[in-house]
Amino acid sequence: MIPFTRDKLLEGGRRILHSQLVGTHEEVKESDNVSLVLFMEEENIRLAKEQGFDGIMTVNVNQLTQVI
């Protein structure tokens, strides 16, 4: 995967969905947490495609979601 800067992504009037926070409740079991985060990321992708976005930009500081 090639990292892009925000400016590069927005060249040519591209529509970019910004996703800045993915989280679950602190009482959710670790195994369920992984499933929930995967579901939320898949929904972001589905919605971006459905609404005609050209890409998704996310700020990712969580080690779990960096792996996903």
C-alpha positions as CSV (number, residue, x, y, z in Angstrom):
1,M,0.0,0.0,0.0
2,I,1.3,3.4,-0.9
3,P,0.8,6.2,1.6
4,F,-0.8,9.3,0.3
5,T,-1.0,12.8,1.7
6,R,-4.3,14.6,2.0
7,D,-3.3,17.0,-0.8
8,K,-2.4,14.2,-3.1
9,L,-5.8,12.5,-2.5
10,L,-7.7,15.7,-3.2
11,E,-6.0,16.4,-6.5
12,G,-8.4,16.7,-9.4
13,G,-11.5,17.3,-7.2
14,R,-11.7,13.8,-5.8
15,R,-14.3,13.2,-3.2
16,I,-12.7,11.8,0.0
17,L,-14.6,10.4,3.0
18,H,-12.8,11.3,6.2
19,S,-12.9,8.6,8.9
20,Q,-11.3,9.8,12.1
21,L,-12.5,7.6,15.0
22,V,-13.4,4.0,15.3
23,G,-14.1,2.8,18.8
24,T,-16.2,0.3,20.9
25,H,-17.4,0.2,24.4
26,E,-14.8,-0.6,27.1
27,E,-16.8,-3.5,28.3
28,V,-16.8,-5.3,24.9
29,K,-14.8,-8.5,25.0
30,E,-11.5,-8.4,23.0
31,S,-12.7,-11.0,20.5
32,D,-16.0,-9.1,19.9
33,N,-14.0,-5.9,19.6
34,V,-12.1,-7.2,16.6
35,S,-15.3,-8.2,14.9
36,L,-17.0,-4.9,15.6
37,V,-14.0,-2.9,14.3
38,L,-13.9,-5.0,11.2
39,F,-17.6,-4.4,10.7
40,M,-17.3,-0.6,11.1
41,E,-14.4,-0.5,8.6
42,E,-16.3,-2.6,6.1
43,E,-19.3,-0.2,6.5
44,N,-17.1,2.8,5.9
45,I,-15.9,1.2,2.6
46,R,-19.4,0.2,1.6
47,L,-20.9,3.7,2.3
48,A,-18.0,5.4,0.5
49,K,-18.6,3.3,-2.6
50,E,-22.4,3.7,-2.3
51,Q,-22.2,7.5,-2.1
52,G,-19.6,7.9,-4.9
53,F,-16.5,8.8,-2.9
54,D,-13.2,8.2,-4.6
55,G,-11.3,7.2,-1.4
56,I,-11.2,7.1,2.3
57,M,-8.7,9.0,4.5
58,T,-8.3,7.9,8.0
59,V,-6.0,8.8,10.9
60,N,-5.0,5.5,12.5
61,V,-3.1,5.4,15.8
62,N,-4.6,2.2,17.1
63,Q,-2.3,-0.8,16.7
64,L,-5.2,-3.2,16.2
65,T,-6.8,-1.3,13.4
66,Q,-3.4,-0.6,11.8
67,V,-3.1,-4.4,11.4
68,I,-6.7,-4.7,10.0
